[in-house]
């Protein structure tokens, strides 16, 4: 069992301070979804956000440093298992996530100067029945091609703009689509 909330990780036998606030983690998750970044750029941006002293890490240890970042984002667990359909987007869904997390935490997390990512993640896992959980349930049914019952259909029709995840395209893809459409 892990009782401590890490503020540093070990990479190549050296301990490096990390940005452990939930805001930094959300920035990292947003960078990982940025369609305008190539894989190598994305990895560098992620590590630059996560490690305040990135230049101190030898380039030979960058892969291990990135793996430790993902370990941290996963709440201290190794990644594993098969990925299912995308049911949420941290940046898009944050306005609907923050209220139930606030309820679980008993305070407005945005007003806190600091909140460890793992504490945020624990609260997120306990949000229970709320608007966001209803949105995710409908997304899940749609991803599995399951029929929505009448109440879900009505909710979906009234709230499609917050349920349907937006496709994100790089600037090059957007330019290409504009050329094709003649706009």
C-alpha positions in Angstrom: 0.0 0.0 0.0 1.2 3.5 -0.8 0.4 6.1 1.9 2.6 8.9 0.6 1.8 11.2 -2.2 5.0 11.4 -4.3 6.5 14.7 -5.1 9.5 13.1 -6.9 10.2 10.0 -8.9 13.3 8.0 -9.5 14.8 7.8 -12.9 18.1 6.1 -13.6 18.9 5.9 -9.9 18.4 9.6 -9.4 15.4 11.2 -7.7 13.8 14.1 -9.7 11.2 16.5 -8.4 7.9 16.5 -10.3 4.9 18.8 -10.7 2.3 16.7 -8.8 -0.5 19.2 -8.8 -3.7 18.1 -10.6 -3.5 21.1 -13.0 -0.1 19.9 -14.3 -1.5 16.4 -14.8 -4.4 17.8 -16.7 -2.1 19.9 -18.8 -0.1 16.8 -19.6 -3.2 14.9 -20.6 -4.3 17.7 -22.9 -0.8 17.8 -24.5 -1.1 14.0 -25.1 -4.2 14.7 -27.1 -2.8 17.6 -29.1 -3.1 16.7 -32.8 -0.6 19.4 -33.8 2.3 17.7 -32.0 4.4 14.9 -33.4 5.1 12.0 -31.1 8.6 13.2 -30.2 7.3 16.8 -29.6 4.5 15.5 -27.5 6.9 13.4 -25.4 9.1 16.5 -24.8 6.1 18.7 -23.9 4.9 16.1 -21.5 8.2 15.8 -19.8 8.8 19.6 -19.7 5.5 20.0 -17.8 6.1 17.0 -15.5 9.8 17.7 -14.6 10.6 21.2 -13.5 14.3 20.5 -14.0 14.1 18.5 -17.2 17.6 19.6 -18.4 19.1 17.8 -15.4 17.8 14.4 -16.7 20.3 12.8 -19.2 18.7 12.2 -22.6 19.6 8.6 -22.3 17.1 8.4 -19.4 14.2 10.2 -21.3 12.3 6.9 -22.1 12.5 5.9 -18.4 11.5 9.4 -17.4 8.5 9.3 -19.7 7.5 5.9 -18.3 7.6 7.3 -14.7 5.4 10.1 -15.8 2.8 7.7 -17.1 3.1 5.6 -14.0 2.3 8.8 -12.0 -0.6 9.7 -14.2 -2.0 6.2 -13.7 -2.1 6.8 -9.9 1.0 4.7 -9.3 -0.1 1.7 -11.3 1.5 0.2 -14.3 -0.5 0.5 -17.5 -2.0 -2.7 -18.6 -4.9 -4.3 -20.3 -6.7 -3.5 -23.5 -7.9 0.0 -24.1 -11.6 0.4 -24.8 -13.4 3.2 -26.7 -12.7 6.8 -25.6 -15.5 7.7 -23.2 -14.1 10.9 -21.8 -11.8 13.8 -22.6 -10.3 15.6 -19.6 -10.2 19.0 -21.2 -13.7 18.8 -22.8 -15.3 17.2 -19.8 -13.6 19.2 -17.0 -16.6 21.6 -16.5 -18.7 18.5 -15.8 -16.1 16.7 -13.7 -15.2 19.5 -11.4 -18.6 19.8 -9.6 -18.8 16.1 -8.5 -15.1 16.1 -7.6 -15.8 19.3 -5.5 -18.7 17.4 -3.8 -16.4 14.4 -3.0 -13.6 16.7 -1.7 -16.0 18.9 0.2 -14.5 22.1 -1.3 -14.0 23.9 -4.6 -10.7 22.4 -5.8 -10.1 25.2 -8.2 -9.6 27.6 -5.3 -7.0 25.4 -3.7 -3.4 26.5 -4.3 -2.3 22.8 -4.6 -4.0 19.5 -4.9 -2.0 16.3 -5.5 -3.0 14.5 -8.7 -3.6 11.2 -6.8 -6.0 13.0 -4.4 -7.8 14.4 -7.4 -7.9 11.0 -9.1 -9.2 9.3 -6.0 -12.0 11.9 -5.7 -12.7 11.5 -9.4 -13.1 7.7 -9.0 -15.8 8.3 -6.3 -18.0 10.9 -8.1 -21.0 8.5 -8.2 -24.3 9.4 -9.8 -24.1 12.9 -11.5 -24.4 14.6 -14.9 -20.9 13.4 -15.9 -21.6 9.8 -15.1 -24.8 10.0 -17.1 -22.9 11.4 -20.0 -20.3 8.6 -19.8 -23.0 5.9 -19.6 -24.6 7.2 -22.8 -21.2 7.4 -24.6 -20.5 3.9 -23.5 -23.9 2.6 -24.8 -23.3 4.4 -28.1 -19.7 3.1 -28.4 -21.1 -0.5 -27.9 -23.9 0.2 -30.3 -26.5 -0.5 -27.6 -30.0 0.9 -28.0 -30.7 3.9 -25.7 -33.9 3.7 -23.7 -36.4 6.6 -24.0 -35.0 8.6 -21.2 -31.5 8.3 -22.5 -32.6 9.2 -26.0 -34.4 12.3 -24.7 -31.3 13.3 -22.6 -29.0 12.7 -25.6 -31.1 14.8 -27.9 -31.2 17.7 -25.4 -27.5 17.5 -24.5 -25.8 16.2 -27.6 -23.3 19.2 -27.5 -21.8 17.9 -24.1 -22.1 14.2 -24.9 -20.5 13.9 -28.3 -16.8 14.1 -28.1 -15.3 16.4 -30.7 -12.9 15.1 -33.3 -9.7 17.1 -33.0 -7.7 17.7 -36.2 -4.3 19.1 -36.7 -3.9 22.4 -38.5 -2.7 20.5 -41.6 -5.7 18.2 -41.5 -8.0 21.2 -41.1 -6.4 23.0 -44.1 -6.8 19.8 -46.2 -10.5 19.5 -45.3 -11.0 23.2 -46.2 -9.4 22.6 -49.5 -11.6 19.6 -50.2 -14.7 21.5 -49.2 -13.7 24.6 -51.2 -14.0 26.9 -48.1 
